């Protein structure tokens, strides 16, 4: 892990709302606030498919919004 990434990750941990990074359909990182939101233990959301956290209708809307806003993958 580079110093820049370590500093960014540290800053994301301090954000009081849920934040995740995804690659494709998998969660690669979720901060503690997001883990608490879903009742997951530390690291418990990593490597899960984003779709598994929502019902089908919710995920369809989330997926559409993410695809429209995604700057890179």
SERO-413568 format. One line per field, with one value per atom (N, C-alpha, C, O): x, y, z; atom name; residue in one letter. Coordinates in Angstrom, 1 decimal, decimal comma. Layout:
px: (X | ...)
py: (Y | ...)
pz: (Z | ...)
at: (CA | ...)
aa: (A | ...)
END
This chain:
px: (0,9 | 0,0 | 0,9 | 1,8 | 0,6 | 1,4 | 1,0 | -0,1 | 1,8 | 1,5 | 0,2 | -0,6 | 0,1 | -1,1 | -2,3 | -3,3 | -2,3 | -3,5 | -3,8 | -4,9 | -2,7 | -2,9 | -3,6 | -4,4 | -3,2 | -3,8 | -5,2 | -6,1 | -5,5 | -6,8 | -7,7 | -8,8 | -7,3 | -8,0 | -8,3 | -9,4 | -7,3 | -7,5 | -8,5 | -9,3 | -8,5 | -9,5 | -10,9 | -11,9 | -11,0 | -12,4 | -12,9 | -14,1 | -12,0 | -12,5 | -13,1 | -14,0 | -12,7 | -13,2 | -14,5 | -15,2 | -14,9 | -16,2 | -17,3 | -17,3 | -18,3 | -19,4 | -20,5 | -21,4 | -20,4 | -21,4 | -20,7 | -19,4 | -21,4 | -20,9 | -20,3 | -20,9 | -19,1 | -18,3 | -17,8 | -17,2 | -17,9 | -17,3 | -16,6 | -17,0 | -15,6 | -15,0 | -15,4 | -15,4 | -15,7 | -16,1 | -15,2 | -14,8 | -15,1 | -14,4 | -15,3 | -15,6 | -15,9 | -16,9 | -18,1 | -18,7 | -18,5 | -19,6 | -19,3 | -20,1 | -18,0 | -17,5 | -17,0 | -16,4 | -17,3 | -16,9 | -15,4 | -15,1 | -14,5 | -13,1 | -12,7 | -11,8 | -13,5 | -13,3 | -14,6 | -15,3 | -14,9 | -16,0 | -15,5 | -14,9 | -15,9 | -15,5 | -16,3 | -17,3 | -15,9 | -16,6 | -18,1 | -18,9 | -18,4 | -19,7 | -20,6 | -21,8 | -20,2 | -21,0 | -21,1 | -22,2 | -20,1 | -20,1 | -21,2 | -22,0 | -21,2 | -22,3 | -23,6 | -24,6 | -23,8 | -25,1 | -25,7 | -26,9 | -24,8 | -25,3 | -25,1 | -25,3 | -24,6 | -24,4 | -23,3 | -23,3 | -22,3 | -21,2 | -20,0 | -19,8 | -19,2 | -18,0 | -16,9 | -17,1 | -15,9 | -14,8 | -14,3 | -14,0 | -14,3 | -13,9 | -15,0 | -14,7 | -16,1 | -17,2 | -17,9 | -18,6 | -17,7 | -18,4 | -17,4 | -17,8 | -16,1 | -15,1 | -15,3 | -15,5 | -15,2 | -15,4 | -16,8 | -17,0 | -17,7 | -19,2 | -19,6 | -19,1 | -20,6 | -21,2 | -22,1 | -22,9 | -22,0 | -22,8 | -24,3 | -25,0 | -24,7 | -26,1 | -26,6 | -27,8 | -25,8 | -26,2 | -26,7 | -27,3 | -26,4 | -26,8 | -28,2 | -28,7 | -28,8 | -30,1 | -31,1 | -30,7 | -32,4 | -33,3 | -33,2 | -32,6 | -33,8 | -33,7 | -34,0 | -33,3 | -35,2 | -35,6 | -34,6 | -34,3 | -34,2 | -33,2 | -31,9 | -31,4 | -31,4 | -30,2 | -30,2 | -29,3 | -31,4 | -31,5 | -31,3 | -30,7 | -31,9 | -31,8 | -30,4 | -29,8 | -29,8 | -28,4 | -27,4 | -26,6 | -27,6 | -26,7 | -26,8 | -25,8 | -28,0 | -28,2 | -27,5 | -26,8 | -27,7 | -27,1 | -25,5 | -24,8 | -25,0 | -23,5 | -23,0 | -21,9 | -23,6 | -23,2 | -23,1 | -22,3 | -24,2 | -24,2 | -23,1 | -22,6 | -22,8 | -21,9 | -20,4 | -19,5 | -20,2 | -18,9 | -17,9 | -18,1 | -16,8 | -15,7 | -14,7 | -14,1 | -14,5 | -13,5 | -13,9 | -14,6 | -13,3 | -13,6 | -12,3 | -12,2)
py: (-1,2 | 0,0 | 1,2 | 1,3 | 2,2 | 3,4 | 4,3 | 4,2 | 5,3 | 6,3 | 7,1 | 7,3 | 7,5 | 8,2 | 7,4 | 7,9 | 6,1 | 5,3 | 5,1 | 5,1 | 4,9 | 4,8 | 6,0 | 5,9 | 7,2 | 8,4 | 8,6 | 9,0 | 8,2 | 8,3 | 7,3 | 7,6 | 6,1 | 5,1 | 5,6 | 5,4 | 6,1 | 6,7 | 7,8 | 7,8 | 8,6 | 9,7 | 9,1 | 9,6 | 8,1 | 7,5 | 6,8 | 6,8 | 6,3 | 5,7 | 6,7 | 6,3 | 8,0 | 9,0 | 9,6 | 10,3 | 9,3 | 9,8 | 9,1 | 7,9 | 9,9 | 9,3 | 8,6 | 8,1 | 8,5 | 7,8 | 6,7 | 6,7 | 5,7 | 4,6 | 4,9 | 5,5 | 4,3 | 4,5 | 3,1 | 2,4 | 2,8 | 1,6 | 1,8 | 2,8 | 1,0 | 1,0 | -0,3 | -1,3 | -0,3 | -1,5 | -1,7 | -0,7 | -2,9 | -3,3 | -4,3 | -5,4 | -3,9 | -4,7 | -4,7 | -3,7 | -5,9 | -6,0 | -6,3 | -6,6 | -6,4 | -6,8 | -5,6 | -4,7 | -5,6 | -4,6 | -4,9 | -6,0 | -4,0 | -4,2 | -3,6 | -4,0 | -2,6 | -2,0 | -1,3 | -0,7 | -1,4 | -0,7 | -0,2 | -0,8 | 1,1 | 1,7 | 1,2 | 0,5 | 1,5 | 1,0 | 1,5 | 0,7 | 2,7 | 3,2 | 2,3 | 2,0 | 1,9 | 1,1 | -0,3 | -0,9 | -0,8 | -2,1 | -2,1 | -3,0 | -1,0 | -0,9 | -0,8 | -1,4 | -0,1 | 0,0 | -1,3 | -1,6 | -2,2 | -3,6 | -4,6 | -5,8 | -4,2 | -5,2 | -6,2 | -7,3 | -5,8 | -6,7 | -6,4 | -5,3 | -7,5 | -7,3 | -6,6 | -6,5 | -6,1 | -5,5 | -6,4 | -7,6 | -5,8 | -6,6 | -7,5 | -8,2 | -7,5 | -8,5 | -8,2 | -9,1 | -7,0 | -6,7 | -6,9 | -6,9 | -6,9 | -7,0 | -8,4 | -9,4 | -8,3 | -9,4 | -9,9 | -10,9 | -9,2 | -9,5 | -8,8 | -7,8 | -9,4 | -8,7 | -7,6 | -7,9 | -6,5 | -5,3 | -5,7 | -5,3 | -6,5 | -6,9 | -7,6 | -7,6 | -8,3 | -9,1 | -8,3 | -8,9 | -7,0 | -6,2 | -5,5 | -4,9 | -5,7 | -5,0 | -6,0 | -7,0 | -5,6 | -6,4 | -6,1 | -5,1 | -6,9 | -6,7 | -5,3 | -4,7 | -4,8 | -3,4 | -2,4 | -1,5 | -2,4 | -1,4 | -1,5 | -0,5 | -2,7 | -2,9 | -2,4 | -1,9 | -2,7 | -2,2 | -0,7 | -0,2 | 0,0 | 1,5 | 1,9 | 2,8 | 1,3 | 1,6 | 1,3 | 2,1 | 0,2 | -0,2 | 0,8 | 1,2 | 1,2 | 2,2 | 3,5 | 4,1 | 4,0 | 5,2 | 5,1 | 6,1 | 4,0 | 3,8 | 3,8 | 4,4 | 3,1 | 3,0 | 4,4 | 4,7 | 5,2 | 6,6 | 7,5 | 8,3 | 7,3 | 8,2 | 7,7 | 8,5 | 6,5 | 5,9 | 6,6 | 6,7 | 7,0 | 7,7 | 6,7 | 6,9 | 5,6 | 4,6 | 3,3 | 3,4 | 2,2 | 0,9 | 0,2 | -0,9)
pz: (0,0 | 0,0 | 0,0 | 0,8 | -0,9 | -1,0 | 0,1 | 0,7 | 0,4 | 1,4 | 1,1 | 1,9 | -0,2 | -0,6 | -0,4 | 0,1 | -0,8 | -0,6 | 0,9 | 1,3 | 1,7 | 3,1 | 3,7 | 4,6 | 3,3 | 3,8 | 3,4 | 4,1 | 2,1 | 1,6 | 2,4 | 2,8 | 2,6 | 3,3 | 4,7 | 5,3 | 5,4 | 6,7 | 6,7 | 7,7 | 5,7 | 5,7 | 5,5 | 6,1 | 4,6 | 4,3 | 5,6 | 5,8 | 6,4 | 7,7 | 8,6 | 9,4 | 8,5 | 9,4 | 9,0 | 9,7 | 7,7 | 7,2 | 7,9 | 8,1 | 8,4 | 9,3 | 8,5 | 9,1 | 7,2 | 6,4 | 5,6 | 5,4 | 5,1 | 4,4 | 3,1 | 2,3 | 2,9 | 1,6 | 1,3 | 2,1 | 0,0 | -0,5 | -1,9 | -2,6 | -2,1 | -3,5 | -4,1 | -3,4 | -5,4 | -6,1 | -7,3 | -7,9 | -7,7 | -8,9 | -9,6 | -9,1 | -10,8 | -11,4 | -10,5 | -10,2 | -10,0 | -9,1 | -7,7 | -6,9 | -7,4 | -6,1 | -5,3 | -5,8 | -4,0 | -3,0 | -2,7 | -2,3 | -3,0 | -2,7 | -1,3 | -0,7 | -0,9 | 0,4 | 0,9 | 0,1 | 2,2 | 2,8 | 4,1 | 4,9 | 4,4 | 5,6 | 6,8 | 6,6 | 8,0 | 9,2 | 9,3 | 9,7 | 8,8 | 8,8 | 7,9 | 8,3 | 6,8 | 5,9 | 6,5 | 6,4 | 7,1 | 7,8 | 8,9 | 9,0 | 9,7 | 10,7 | 10,1 | 10,6 | 9,0 | 8,4 | 8,0 | 8,2 | 7,5 | 7,1 | 8,2 | 7,9 | 9,4 | 10,4 | 10,2 | 10,6 | 9,4 | 9,0 | 10,0 | 10,4 | 10,2 | 11,0 | 10,2 | 9,0 | 10,8 | 10,1 | 8,9 | 9,1 | 7,7 | 6,6 | 6,0 | 5,0 | 6,6 | 6,3 | 4,9 | 4,4 | 4,4 | 3,1 | 1,9 | 0,8 | 2,2 | 1,1 | 0,4 | 1,1 | -0,9 | -1,8 | -1,9 | -2,6 | -1,3 | -1,6 | -2,8 | -3,2 | -3,5 | -4,6 | -4,1 | -3,2 | -4,7 | -4,3 | -4,4 | -3,5 | -5,4 | -5,5 | -4,3 | -4,0 | -3,6 | -2,5 | -1,3 | -0,4 | -1,3 | -0,2 | -0,3 | 0,6 | -1,5 | -1,8 | -2,5 | -3,0 | -2,4 | -3,2 | -4,6 | -5,0 | -5,5 | -6,9 | -7,4 | -8,2 | -7,0 | -7,5 | -7,0 | -7,8 | -5,8 | -5,3 | -6,1 | -6,5 | -6,3 | -7,0 | -8,4 | -9,0 | -9,1 | -10,5 | -10,6 | -11,5 | -9,6 | -9,6 | -9,3 | -9,9 | -8,3 | -7,9 | -9,0 | -9,3 | -9,7 | -10,8 | -11,9 | -12,5 | -12,2 | -13,3 | -12,9 | -13,8 | -11,7 | -11,3 | -11,3 | -11,7 | -10,8 | -10,8 | -12,2 | -12,5 | -13,1 | -14,5 | -15,2 | -16,0 | -14,9 | -15,4 | -14,9 | -15,6 | -13,6 | -12,9 | -12,9 | -12,7 | -13,3 | -13,2 | -14,1 | -15,3 | -13,5 | -14,3 | -14,8 | -15,8 | -14,0 | -14,4 | -13,7 | -12,7 | -14,1 | -13,4 | -13,3 | -12,8)
at: (N | CA | C | O | N | CA | C | O | N | CA | C | O | N | CA | C | O | N | CA | C | O | N | CA | C | O | N | CA | C | O | N | CA | C | O | N | CA | C | O | N | CA | C | O | N | CA | C | O | N | CA | C | O | N | CA | C | O | N | CA | C | O | N | CA | C | O | N | CA | C | O | N | CA | C | O | N | CA | C | O | N | CA | C | O | N | CA | C | O | N | CA | C | O | N | CA | C | O | N | CA | C | O | N | CA | C | O | N | CA | C | O | N | CA | C | O | N | CA | C | O | N | CA | C | O | N | CA | C | O | N | CA | C | O | N | CA | C | O | N | CA | C | O | N | CA | C | O | N | CA | C | O | N | CA | C | O | N | CA | C | O | N | CA | C | O | N | CA | C | O | N | CA | C | O | N | CA | C | O | N | CA | C | O | N | CA | C | O | N | CA | C | O | N | CA | C | O | N | CA | C | O | N | CA | C | O | N | CA | C | O | N | CA | C | O | N | CA | C | O | N | CA | C | O | N | CA | C | O | N | CA | C | O | N | CA | C | O | N | CA | C | O | N | CA | C | O | N | CA | C | O | N | CA | C | O | N | CA | C | O | N | CA | C | O | N | CA | C | O | N | CA | C | O | N | CA | C | O | N | CA | C | O | N | CA | C | O | N | CA | C | O | N | CA | C | O | N | CA | C | O | N | CA | C | O | N | CA | C | O | N | CA | C | O | N | CA | C | O | N | CA | C | O | N | CA | C | O)
aa: (X | X | X | X | X | X | X | X | X | X | X | X | X | X | X | X | X | X | X | X | X | X | X | X | X | X | X | X | X | X | X | X | X | X | X | X | X | X | X | X | X | X | X | X | X | X | X | X | X | X | X | X | X | X | X | X | X | X | X | X | X | X | X | X | X | X | X | X | X | X | X | X | X | X | X | X | X | X | X | X | X | X | X | X | X | X | X | X | X | X | X | X | X | X | X | X | X | X | X | X | X | X | X | X | X | X | X | X | X | X | X | X | X | X | X | X | X | X | X | X | X | X | X | X | X | X | X | X | X | X | X | X | X | X | X | X | X | X | X | X | X | X | X | X | X | X | X | X | X | X | X | X | X | X | X | X | X | X | X | X | X | X | X | X | X | X | X | X | X | X | X | X | X | X | X | X | X | X | X | X | X | X | X | X | X | X | X | X | X | X | X | X | X | X | X | X | X | X | X | X | X | X | X | X | X | X | X | X | X | X | X | X | X | X | X | X | X | X | X | X | X | X | X | X | X | X | X | X | X | X | X | X | X | X | X | X | X | X | X | X | X | X | X | X | X | X | X | X | X | X | X | X | X | X | X | X | X | X | X | X | X | X | X | X | X | X | X | X | X | X | X | X | X | X | X | X | X | X | X | X | X | X | X | X | X | X | X | X | X | X | X | X)
END
